[in-house]
Amino acid sequence: MLPNTLSVGFPGTDASSMINQLQGIAVSAGAACHAGGISISSVLEAMKVPVVLAQGTLRISTGRETTNQEIESAVQQLAGAYSQLKS
């Protein structure tokens, strides 16, 4: 497996809510907390990513030891979390 990083946006959600739904997956938010509030990543802002998408963006990284099974499990959890938050 080639180590890499993927940025995925979940429209209509916020990254913190997505992260709270996940179990055993190391992801980071595309947002950072500033003075108790949430702001979007400066990189996403510079790329003119719409706020509704940027607020729900997660950074997901893989390493050399990441297995296909771990990736498939993460995809299922992400899809489930997004579905739950959107309903």
C-alpha positions, 0 to 999 in steps of 0.5 A, a space after each residue: 500500500 502506498 501511503 497517501 492522504 485523501 481529503 473527503 467532503 461530506 456536504 451538510 455535516 460538520 467534521 466534528 460530528 462525523 469524527 464523533 460517529 467513527 470508531 477506531 479510525 484515525 482521521 482529522 478534521 478539515 477545520 480547526 477550532 479558534 476561540 471556541 468556534 470552527 473555521 474551515 481549513 485555510 487551504 480549502 478556503 484558498 481553493 474556494 471550496 464551498 463552506 457547506 462542503 469545507 465544514 464537513 471535510 475530513 483528512 484520511 491518511 493511509 500508511 504502508 501497513 494499511 490493509 484493504 480490509 481496513 480501508 473497506 471498514 473505514 469506508 463503511 463507517 464513513 458512509 454509515 456516519 454520513 447517512 446517520 447525520 443526514 437523516 
